[in-house]
Amino acid sequence: MSTGGKVKVPAYITNESLDRLRNTVVALQGDDRPARPARSATLTSFVQAAITAAVKQAKEKHNGGRAFPRTAQGAEDRPANRLRETWSS
């Protein structure tokens, strides 16, 4: 997968999580205080920032701060259940 482009990914989250996400982004869009990202918050930018932070945390916690090895394209059939354990610990 090339870097720099955008891709839509299939991901499932609870209705409650989606509501909290939307509420947060809408609130940030209307916040004009200097310390806030006023009007620059979008669902995409918020999710991208959350993914970046989670990946950084996982690298530091589980891989000595190094990037994880790149997976082969077409590796979607690999078990992803291990990720659930990673985030809950």
Biopython code that builds the backbone (N, CA, C, O; Angstrom):
import numpy as np
from Bio.PDB.StructureBuilder import StructureBuilder

atoms = [
    (1, "MET", "N", (0.843, -1.176, 0.000)),
    (1, "MET", "CA", (0.000, 0.000, 0.000)),
    (1, "MET", "C", (0.885, 1.234, 0.000)),
    (1, "MET", "O", (1.831, 1.322, 0.782)),
    (2, "SER", "N", (0.587, 2.174, -0.860)),
    (2, "SER", "CA", (1.412, 3.366, -0.938)),
    (2, "SER", "C", (1.021, 4.372, 0.139)),
    (2, "SER", "O", (-0.104, 4.368, 0.639)),
    (3, "THR", "N", (1.963, 5.219, 0.480)),
    (3, "THR", "CA", (1.696, 6.235, 1.491)),
    (3, "THR", "C", (1.201, 7.502, 0.812)),
    (3, "THR", "O", (1.410, 7.702, -0.384)),
    (4, "GLY", "N", (0.551, 8.344, 1.581)),
    (4, "GLY", "CA", (0.124, 9.627, 1.062)),
    (4, "GLY", "C", (-1.298, 9.670, 0.552)),
    (4, "GLY", "O", (-1.930, 10.726, 0.589)),
    (5, "GLY", "N", (-1.817, 8.554, 0.077)),
    (5, "GLY", "CA", (-3.188, 8.522, -0.409)),
    (5, "GLY", "C", (-4.144, 8.227, 0.726)),
    (5, "GLY", "O", (-3.735, 8.049, 1.873)),
    (6, "LYS", "N", (-5.406, 8.179, 0.396)),
    (6, "LYS", "CA", (-6.417, 7.838, 1.389)),
    (6, "LYS", "C", (-7.143, 6.588, 0.930)),
    (6, "LYS", "O", (-7.320, 6.349, -0.264)),
    (7, "VAL", "N", (-7.559, 5.797, 1.906)),
    (7, "VAL", "CA", (-8.287, 4.585, 1.598)),
    (7, "VAL", "C", (-9.392, 4.424, 2.632)),
    (7, "VAL", "O", (-9.194, 4.715, 3.812)),
    (8, "LYS", "N", (-10.543, 3.964, 2.192)),
    (8, "LYS", "CA", (-11.647, 3.696, 3.112)),
    (8, "LYS", "C", (-11.415, 2.301, 3.673)),
    (8, "LYS", "O", (-11.142, 1.363, 2.923)),
    (9, "VAL", "N", (-11.521, 2.164, 4.980)),
    (9, "VAL", "CA", (-11.283, 0.870, 5.611)),
    (9, "VAL", "C", (-12.549, 0.371, 6.294)),
    (9, "VAL", "O", (-13.296, 1.149, 6.888)),
    (10, "PRO", "N", (-12.778, -0.919, 6.203)),
    (10, "PRO", "CA", (-13.936, -1.473, 6.911)),
    (10, "PRO", "C", (-13.587, -1.644, 8.387)),
    (10, "PRO", "O", (-12.677, -2.397, 8.733)),
    (11, "ALA", "N", (-14.298, -0.959, 9.230)),
    (11, "ALA", "CA", (-14.083, -1.076, 10.665)),
    (11, "ALA", "C", (-15.439, -0.956, 11.345)),
    (11, "ALA", "O", (-16.284, -0.161, 10.933)),
    (12, "TYR", "N", (-15.636, -1.735, 12.366)),
    (12, "TYR", "CA", (-16.895, -1.706, 13.092)),
    (12, "TYR", "C", (-16.652, -1.176, 14.492)),
    (12, "TYR", "O", (-15.755, -1.638, 15.197)),
    (13, "ILE", "N", (-17.461, -0.198, 14.889)),
    (13, "ILE", "CA", (-17.407, 0.325, 16.244)),
    (13, "ILE", "C", (-18.831, 0.354, 16.783)),
    (13, "ILE", "O", (-19.797, 0.286, 16.023)),
    (14, "THR", "N", (-18.947, 0.452, 18.081)),
    (14, "THR", "CA", (-20.276, 0.464, 18.677)),
    (14, "THR", "C", (-20.984, 1.782, 18.348)),
    (14, "THR", "O", (-20.343, 2.794, 18.067)),
    (15, "ASN", "N", (-22.299, 1.744, 18.389)),
    (15, "ASN", "CA", (-23.079, 2.966, 18.177)),
    (15, "ASN", "C", (-22.702, 4.025, 19.203)),
    (15, "ASN", "O", (-22.630, 5.211, 18.880)),
    (16, "GLU", "N", (-22.462, 3.600, 20.434)),
    (16, "GLU", "CA", (-22.076, 4.531, 21.497)),
    (16, "GLU", "C", (-20.751, 5.218, 21.165)),
    (16, "GLU", "O", (-20.610, 6.426, 21.358)),
    (17, "SER", "N", (-19.783, 4.452, 20.668)),
    (17, "SER", "CA", (-18.485, 5.036, 20.308)),
    (17, "SER", "C", (-18.635, 6.025, 19.155)),
    (17, "SER", "O", (-18.019, 7.091, 19.159)),
    (18, "LEU", "N", (-19.456, 5.666, 18.171)),
    (18, "LEU", "CA", (-19.672, 6.565, 17.043)),
    (18, "LEU", "C", (-20.356, 7.849, 17.494)),
    (18, "LEU", "O", (-19.995, 8.932, 17.034)),
    (19, "ASP", "N", (-21.328, 7.747, 18.380)),
    (19, "ASP", "CA", (-21.991, 8.943, 18.909)),
    (19, "ASP", "C", (-21.000, 9.834, 19.646)),
    (19, "ASP", "O", (-20.999, 11.052, 19.466)),
    (20, "ARG", "N", (-20.152, 9.220, 20.482)),
    (20, "ARG", "CA", (-19.152, 10.009, 21.224)),
    (20, "ARG", "C", (-18.176, 10.686, 20.266)),
    (20, "ARG", "O", (-17.801, 11.841, 20.467)),
    (21, "LEU", "N", (-17.765, 9.961, 19.220)),
    (21, "LEU", "CA", (-16.857, 10.526, 18.225)),
    (21, "LEU", "C", (-17.500, 11.718, 17.528)),
    (21, "LEU", "O", (-16.897, 12.788, 17.441)),
    (22, "ARG", "N", (-18.703, 11.541, 17.038)),
    (22, "ARG", "CA", (-19.393, 12.641, 16.356)),
    (22, "ARG", "C", (-19.570, 13.844, 17.280)),
    (22, "ARG", "O", (-19.302, 14.979, 16.888)),
    (23, "ASN", "N", (-20.022, 13.591, 18.504)),
    (23, "ASN", "CA", (-20.229, 14.683, 19.447)),
    (23, "ASN", "C", (-18.935, 15.444, 19.709)),
    (23, "ASN", "O", (-18.940, 16.673, 19.791)),
    (24, "THR", "N", (-17.839, 14.723, 19.838)),
    (24, "THR", "CA", (-16.543, 15.347, 20.085)),
    (24, "THR", "C", (-16.120, 16.212, 18.904)),
    (24, "THR", "O", (-15.709, 17.358, 19.086)),
    (25, "VAL", "N", (-16.219, 15.670, 17.704)),
    (25, "VAL", "CA", (-15.792, 16.417, 16.515)),
    (25, "VAL", "C", (-16.659, 17.655, 16.313)),
    (25, "VAL", "O", (-16.138, 18.732, 16.024)),
    (26, "VAL", "N", (-17.961, 17.516, 16.459)),
    (26, "VAL", "CA", (-18.847, 18.667, 16.295)),
    (26, "VAL", "C", (-18.532, 19.735, 17.339)),
    (26, "VAL", "O", (-18.500, 20.923, 17.019)),
    (27, "ALA", "N", (-18.300, 19.323, 18.582)),
    (27, "ALA", "CA", (-17.960, 20.284, 19.629)),
    (27, "ALA", "C", (-16.654, 21.001, 19.317)),
    (27, "ALA", "O", (-16.550, 22.210, 19.519)),
    (28, "LEU", "N", (-15.657, 20.271, 18.829)),
    (28, "LEU", "CA", (-14.369, 20.893, 18.493)),
    (28, "LEU", "C", (-14.486, 21.836, 17.306)),
    (28, "LEU", "O", (-13.776, 22.840, 17.245)),
    (29, "GLN", "N", (-15.365, 21.532, 16.367)),
    (29, "GLN", "CA", (-15.545, 22.404, 15.200)),
    (29, "GLN", "C", (-16.098, 23.764, 15.594)),
    (29, "GLN", "O", (-15.826, 24.761, 14.926)),
    (30, "GLY", "N", (-16.871, 23.813, 16.671)),
    (30, "GLY", "CA", (-17.470, 25.074, 17.076)),
    (30, "GLY", "C", (-16.725, 25.781, 18.181)),
    (30, "GLY", "O", (-17.197, 26.799, 18.687)),
    (31, "ASP", "N", (-15.585, 25.273, 18.565)),
    (31, "ASP", "CA", (-14.836, 25.838, 19.685)),
    (31, "ASP", "C", (-13.780, 26.798, 19.171)),
    (31, "ASP", "O", (-12.856, 26.394, 18.464)),
    (32, "ASP", "N", (-13.917, 28.075, 19.525)),
    (32, "ASP", "CA", (-12.987, 29.094, 19.029)),
    (32, "ASP", "C", (-11.868, 29.436, 20.007)),
    (32, "ASP", "O", (-11.098, 30.364, 19.758)),
    (33, "ARG", "N", (-11.766, 28.711, 21.107)),
    (33, "ARG", "CA", (-10.683, 29.004, 22.056)),
    (33, "ARG", "C", (-9.338, 28.685, 21.415)),
    (33, "ARG", "O", (-9.232, 27.712, 20.668)),
    (34, "PRO", "N", (-8.308, 29.487, 21.691)),
    (34, "PRO", "CA", (-7.000, 29.318, 21.039)),
    (34, "PRO", "C", (-6.355, 27.947, 21.229)),
    (34, "PRO", "O", (-5.637, 27.482, 20.344)),
    (35, "ALA", "N", (-6.594, 27.296, 22.354)),
    (35, "ALA", "CA", (-5.933, 26.014, 22.617)),
    (35, "ALA", "C", (-6.635, 24.858, 21.918)),
    (35, "ALA", "O", (-6.203, 23.712, 22.045)),
    (36, "ARG", "N", (-7.695, 25.132, 21.193)),
    (36, "ARG", "CA", (-8.469, 24.067, 20.545)),
    (36, "ARG", "C", (-8.264, 24.093, 19.030)),
    (36, "ARG", "O", (-7.950, 25.138, 18.461)),
    (37, "PRO", "N", (-8.443, 22.949, 18.385)),
    (37, "PRO", "CA", (-8.297, 22.888, 16.922)),
    (37, "PRO", "C", (-9.564, 23.377, 16.214)),
    (37, "PRO", "O", (-10.118, 22.663, 15.378)),
    (38, "ALA", "N", (-10.017, 24.566, 16.536)),
    (38, "ALA", "CA", (-11.290, 25.077, 16.040)),
    (38, "ALA", "C", (-11.427, 24.923, 14.530)),
    (38, "ALA", "O", (-10.523, 25.249, 13.761)),
    (39, "ARG", "N", (-12.564, 24.426, 14.144)),
    (39, "ARG", "CA", (-12.994, 24.286, 12.756)),
    (39, "ARG", "C", (-12.096, 23.404, 11.892)),
    (39, "ARG", "O", (-12.402, 23.178, 10.721)),
    (40, "SER", "N", (-11.012, 22.911, 12.440)),
    (40, "SER", "CA", (-10.155, 22.026, 11.651)),
    (40, "SER", "C", (-10.463, 20.557, 11.940)),
    (40, "SER", "O", (-9.951, 19.667, 11.262)),
    (41, "ALA", "N", (-11.294, 20.309, 12.939)),
    (41, "ALA", "CA", (-11.607, 18.932, 13.309)),
    (41, "ALA", "C", (-12.615, 18.340, 12.330)),
    (41, "ALA", "O", (-13.667, 18.924, 12.068)),
    (42, "THR", "N", (-12.275, 17.181, 11.802)),
    (42, "THR", "CA", (-13.191, 16.412, 10.969)),
    (42, "THR", "C", (-13.166, 14.986, 11.490)),
    (42, "THR", "O", (-12.249, 14.612, 12.221)),
    (43, "LEU", "N", (-14.148, 14.195, 11.129)),
    (43, "LEU", "CA", (-14.119, 12.788, 11.525)),
    (43, "LEU", "C", (-12.832, 12.138, 11.045)),
    (43, "LEU", "O", (-12.187, 11.398, 11.788)),
    (44, "THR", "N", (-12.462, 12.416, 9.801)),
    (44, "THR", "CA", (-11.255, 11.808, 9.234)),
    (44, "THR", "C", (-10.002, 12.224, 9.996)),
    (44, "THR", "O", (-9.181, 11.376, 10.347)),
    (45, "SER", "N", (-9.847, 13.522, 10.256)),
    (45, "SER", "CA", (-8.634, 13.974, 10.944)),
    (45, "SER", "C", (-8.584, 13.447, 12.377)),
    (45, "SER", "O", (-7.511, 13.122, 12.883)),
    (46, "PHE", "N", (-9.737, 13.364, 13.025)),
    (46, "PHE", "CA", (-9.779, 12.869, 14.395)),
    (46, "PHE", "C", (-9.417, 11.389, 14.438)),
    (46, "PHE", "O", (-8.623, 10.969, 15.279)),
    (47, "VAL", "N", (-9.991, 10.600, 13.542)),
    (47, "VAL", "CA", (-9.695, 9.165, 13.496)),
    (47, "VAL", "C", (-8.235, 8.935, 13.119)),
    (47, "VAL", "O", (-7.579, 8.067, 13.696)),
    (48, "GLN", "N", (-7.718, 9.699, 12.159)),
    (48, "GLN", "CA", (-6.314, 9.563, 11.772)),
    (48, "GLN", "C", (-5.386, 9.842, 12.946)),
    (48, "GLN", "O", (-4.413, 9.117, 13.157)),
    (49, "ALA", "N", (-5.682, 10.891, 13.712)),
    (49, "ALA", "CA", (-4.855, 11.227, 14.880)),
    (49, "ALA", "C", (-4.934, 10.123, 15.935)),
    (49, "ALA", "O", (-3.929, 9.787, 16.561)),
    (50, "ALA", "N", (-6.121, 9.562, 16.129)),
    (50, "ALA", "CA", (-6.285, 8.482, 17.110)),
    (50, "ALA", "C", (-5.518, 7.232, 16.673)),
    (50, "ALA", "O", (-4.889, 6.569, 17.498)),
    (51, "ILE", "N", (-5.568, 6.917, 15.396)),
    (51, "ILE", "CA", (-4.838, 5.752, 14.879)),
    (51, "ILE", "C", (-3.334, 5.971, 15.040)),
    (51, "ILE", "O", (-2.618, 5.068, 15.472)),
    (52, "THR", "N", (-2.861, 7.152, 14.698)),
    (52, "THR", "CA", (-1.440, 7.466, 14.820)),
    (52, "THR", "C", (-0.980, 7.307, 16.263)),
    (52, "THR", "O", (0.074, 6.725, 16.521)),
    (53, "ALA", "N", (-1.763, 7.821, 17.202)),
    (53, "ALA", "CA", (-1.413, 7.711, 18.622)),
    (53, "ALA", "C", (-1.431, 6.260, 19.092)),
    (53, "ALA", "O", (-0.550, 5.842, 19.842)),
    (54, "ALA", "N", (-2.426, 5.492, 18.658)),
    (54, "ALA", "CA", (-2.527, 4.090, 19.073)),
    (54, "ALA", "C", (-1.380, 3.257, 18.506)),
    (54, "ALA", "O", (-0.845, 2.389, 19.196)),
    (55, "VAL", "N", (-1.002, 3.513, 17.264)),
    (55, "VAL", "CA", (0.107, 2.778, 16.656)),
    (55, "VAL", "C", (1.418, 3.121, 17.369)),
    (55, "VAL", "O", (2.234, 2.237, 17.633)),
    (56, "LYS", "N", (1.616, 4.400, 17.677)),
    (56, "LYS", "CA", (2.820, 4.806, 18.402)),
    (56, "LYS", "C", (2.883, 4.108, 19.758)),
    (56, "LYS", "O", (3.932, 3.597, 20.150)),
    (57, "GLN", "N", (1.762, 4.090, 20.469)),
    (57, "GLN", "CA", (1.705, 3.433, 21.771)),
    (57, "GLN", "C", (1.999, 1.940, 21.641)),
    (57, "GLN", "O", (2.738, 1.387, 22.455)),
    (58, "ALA", "N", (1.438, 1.290, 20.645)),
    (58, "ALA", "CA", (1.672, -0.145, 20.449)),
    (58, "ALA", "C", (3.137, -0.418, 20.117)),
    (58, "ALA", "O", (3.714, -1.381, 20.622)),
    (59, "LYS", "N", (3.747, 0.421, 19.269)),
    (59, "LYS", "CA", (5.166, 0.240, 18.933)),
    (59, "LYS", "C", (6.027, 0.344, 20.175)),
    (59, "LYS", "O", (6.920, -0.475, 20.391)),
    (60, "GLU", "N", (5.759, 1.357, 20.997)),
    (60, "GLU", "CA", (6.562, 1.560, 22.200)),
    (60, "GLU", "C", (6.362, 0.430, 23.206)),
    (60, "GLU", "O", (7.318, -0.035, 23.826)),
    (61, "LYS", "N", (5.129, -0.003, 23.363)),
    (61, "LYS", "CA", (4.819, -1.021, 24.370)),
    (61, "LYS", "C", (5.228, -2.428, 23.940)),
    (61, "LYS", "O", (5.663, -3.234, 24.763)),
    (62, "HIS", "N", (5.087, -2.717, 22.647)),
    (62, "HIS", "CA", (5.247, -4.106, 22.209)),
    (62, "HIS", "C", (6.399, -4.354, 21.235)),
    (62, "HIS", "O", (6.677, -5.507, 20.902)),
    (63, "ASN", "N", (7.085, -3.287, 20.765)),
    (63, "ASN", "CA", (8.116, -3.521, 19.757)),
    (63, "ASN", "C", (9.323, -2.605, 19.932)),
    (63, "ASN", "O", (9.992, -2.259, 18.958)),
    (64, "GLY", "N", (9.595, -2.219, 21.158)),
    (64, "GLY", "CA", (10.779, -1.411, 21.431)),
    (64, "GLY", "C", (10.810, -0.079, 20.704)),
    (64, "GLY", "O", (11.885, 0.464, 20.452)),
    (65, "GLY", "N", (9.632, 0.458, 20.362)),
    (65, "GLY", "CA", (9.567, 1.731, 19.659)),
    (65, "GLY", "C", (9.795, 1.642, 18.169)),
    (65, "GLY", "O", (9.713, 2.649, 17.466)),
    (66, "ARG", "N", (10.080, 0.454, 17.679)),
    (66, "ARG", "CA", (10.327, 0.256, 16.248)),
    (66, "ARG", "C", (9.019, -0.007, 15.512)),
    (66, "ARG", "O", (8.055, -0.504, 16.094)),
    (67, "ALA", "N", (8.998, 0.333, 14.227)),
    (67, "ALA", "CA", (7.828, 0.045, 13.397)),
    (67, "ALA", "C", (7.642, -1.467, 13.298)),
    (67, "ALA", "O", (8.618, -2.217, 13.271)),
    (68, "PHE", "N", (6.415, -1.902, 13.247)),
    (68, "PHE", "CA", (6.136, -3.318, 13.053)),
    (68, "PHE", "C", (6.461, -3.693, 11.612)),
    (68, "PHE", "O", (6.399, -2.844, 10.722)),
    (69, "PRO", "N", (6.806, -4.953, 11.375)),
    (69, "PRO", "CA", (7.111, -5.368, 10.003)),
    (69, "PRO", "C", (5.904, -5.154, 9.095)),
    (69, "PRO", "O", (4.755, -5.323, 9.505)),
    (70, "ARG", "N", (6.187, -4.787, 7.883)),
    (70, "ARG", "CA", (5.129, -4.578, 6.893)),
    (70, "ARG", "C", (4.488, -5.921, 6.555)),
    (70, "ARG", "O", (5.181, -6.919, 6.358)),
    (71, "THR", "N", (3.162, -5.932, 6.492)),
    (71, "THR", "CA", (2.470, -7.163, 6.124)),
    (71, "THR", "C", (2.330, -7.235, 4.613)),
    (71, "THR", "O", (2.248, -6.211, 3.935)),
    (72, "ALA", "N", (2.306, -8.438, 4.102)),
    (72, "ALA", "CA", (2.144, -8.633, 2.667)),
    (72, "ALA", "C", (0.742, -8.218, 2.253)),
    (72, "ALA", "O", (-0.218, -8.408, 2.999)),
    (73, "GLN", "N", (0.633, -7.653, 1.062)),
    (73, "GLN", "CA", (-0.687, -7.332, 0.556)),
    (73, "GLN", "C", (-1.481, -8.610, 0.428)),
    (73, "GLN", "O", (-0.942, -9.649, 0.047)),
    (74, "GLY", "N", (-2.747, -8.538, 0.741)),
    (74, "GLY", "CA", (-3.577, -9.725, 0.692)),
    (74, "GLY", "C", (-3.539, -10.506, 1.982)),
    (74, "GLY", "O", (-4.036, -11.631, 2.038)),
    (75, "ALA", "N", (-2.957, -9.932, 3.027)),
    (75, "ALA", "CA", (-2.855, -10.640, 4.304)),
    (75, "ALA", "C", (-4.076, -10.402, 5.177)),
    (75, "ALA", "O", (-4.015, -10.578, 6.393)),
    (76, "GLU", "N", (-5.195, -10.001, 4.558)),
    (76, "GLU", "CA", (-6.398, -9.703, 5.321)),
    (76, "GLU", "C", (-6.936, -10.917, 6.056)),
    (76, "GLU", "O", (-7.686, -10.779, 7.022)),
    (77, "ASP", "N", (-6.561, -12.098, 5.608)),
    (77, "ASP", "CA", (-7.090, -13.312, 6.218)),
    (77, "ASP", "C", (-6.341, -13.703, 7.492)),
    (77, "ASP", "O", (-6.675, -14.708, 8.119)),
    (78, "ARG", "N", (-5.342, -12.926, 7.876)),
    (78, "ARG", "CA", (-4.625, -13.228, 9.114)),
    (78, "ARG", "C", (-5.519, -12.973, 10.315)),
    (78, "ARG", "O", (-6.371, -12.085, 10.283)),
    (79, "PRO", "N", (-5.328, -13.747, 11.367)),
    (79, "PRO", "CA", (-6.151, -13.521, 12.562)),
    (79, "PRO", "C", (-5.863, -12.156, 13.168)),
    (79, "PRO", "O", (-4.715, -11.821, 13.458)),
    (80, "ALA", "N", (-6.919, -11.376, 13.355)),
    (80, "ALA", "CA", (-6.751, -10.047, 13.949)),
    (80, "ALA", "C", (-7.175, -10.038, 15.405)),
    (80, "ALA", "O", (-7.114, -8.997, 16.061)),
    (81, "ASN", "N", (-7.598, -11.169, 15.914)),
    (81, "ASN", "CA", (-8.075, -11.217, 17.291)),
    (81, "ASN", "C", (-6.986, -10.870, 18.287)),
    (81, "ASN", "O", (-7.285, -10.433, 19.399)),
    (82, "ARG", "N", (-5.727, -11.056, 17.911)),
    (82, "ARG", "CA", (-4.629, -10.702, 18.810)),
    (82, "ARG", "C", (-4.628, -9.212, 19.119)),
    (82, "ARG", "O", (-4.176, -8.807, 20.190)),
    (83, "LEU", "N", (-5.124, -8.391, 18.200)),
    (83, "LEU", "CA", (-5.168, -6.961, 18.428)),
    (83, "LEU", "C", (-6.086, -6.619, 19.595)),
    (83, "LEU", "O", (-5.794, -5.709, 20.370)),
    (84, "ARG", "N", (-7.193, -7.345, 19.724)),
    (84, "ARG", "CA", (-8.096, -7.083, 20.826)),
    (84, "ARG", "C", (-7.389, -7.233, 22.157)),
    (84, "ARG", "O", (-7.603, -6.440, 23.073)),
    (85, "GLU", "N", (-6.539, -8.257, 22.266)),
    (85, "GLU", "CA", (-5.788, -8.468, 23.501)),
    (85, "GLU", "C", (-4.804, -7.324, 23.740)),
    (85, "GLU", "O", (-4.591, -6.917, 24.882)),
    (86, "THR", "N", (-4.204, -6.805, 22.669)),
    (86, "THR", "CA", (-3.235, -5.730, 22.776)),
    (86, "THR", "C", (-3.852, -4.485, 23.389)),
    (86, "THR", "O", (-3.255, -3.861, 24.266)),
    (87, "TRP", "N", (-5.047, -4.118, 22.931)),
    (87, "TRP", "CA", (-5.661, -2.882, 23.376)),
    (87, "TRP", "C", (-6.278, -3.012, 24.760)),
    (87, "TRP", "O", (-6.468, -2.011, 25.450)),
    (88, "SER", "N", (-6.590, -4.227, 25.171)),
    (88, "SER", "CA", (-7.231, -4.379, 26.477)),
    (88, "SER", "C", (-6.231, -4.528, 27.613)),
    (88, "SER", "O", (-6.604, -4.448, 28.784)),
    (89, "SER", "N", (-4.964, -4.742, 27.279)),
    (89, "SER", "CA", (-3.968, -4.916, 28.345)),
    (89, "SER", "C", (-3.301, -3.628, 28.722)),
    (89, "SER", "O", (-2.441, -3.613, 29.602)),
]
sb = StructureBuilder()
sb.init_structure("model")
sb.init_model(0)
sb.init_chain("A")
sb.init_seg("    ")
for serial, (resi, resn, name, xyz) in enumerate(atoms, 1):
    if name == "N":
        sb.init_residue(resn, " ", resi, " ")
    sb.init_atom(name, np.array(xyz, "f"), 0.0, 1.0, " ", f" {name:<3s}", serial, name[0])
structure = sb.get_structure()
